[in-house]
Amino acid sequence: MKAWLSDHDSQSNTLQDSLHPILKSMTHVQGGFNIFRRYRLSNIDKSDCPEALRHFWSGHAPRHVSERYIKLMNDRKYRLDWAERLGTGFQIPGSVGLPGLLRVVPRIA
């Protein structure tokens, strides 16, 4: 028997034990971790964010050799300024991150 979990097993457990019950309690469509990337990219697409930065934040490889020469991605302040402008695309409840106000979701068999 393995004493450790593979990345896939760990991800499956997290989906089963945490994310899926939370999505179900919110009556949201069940999905994997890619729902976060899809949401983020949809939110960025609605903005006037520069295309090079959109592509960089998508996590995909450069589409063209010229993208290796764009040094904007090395400019952390530039990226942080845009991240601040774009925001999260939703309101974060004030209770998030405060001690004693954790959301408990019962395990669903």
Phi, psi and omega in degrees: 000139180287137177271353182229162178257142174287166178303320181295315180297316180298318179294317179299317179297318180295319178297310183295315188273335186236295189296311183297317176298323179294314179298321180295318180294336178269001187052044178256152178301134179290138179205176177264194183293342179293344179296330179290318178295316180298317179297312182301314181292325177295319179295317179295322180298333180282353185258180176261028179298137179303141183303318181299321180287322175303312181296318179301313181288344179288339179085007180272159178292157177305139180276335185217151182302331182295337179295337177291339183265353178281112185268003178300328183291340177276351182269093185300318180300318178301312180295318180295322177300315179293320179299320178295318179297318184284328183067198181264340183090003177205163178273130178269124180300145181298337183281349183294126176089355178275138181299141175084357181244035180286146179271125179258124177246118181295146178293133181258122184282000000 
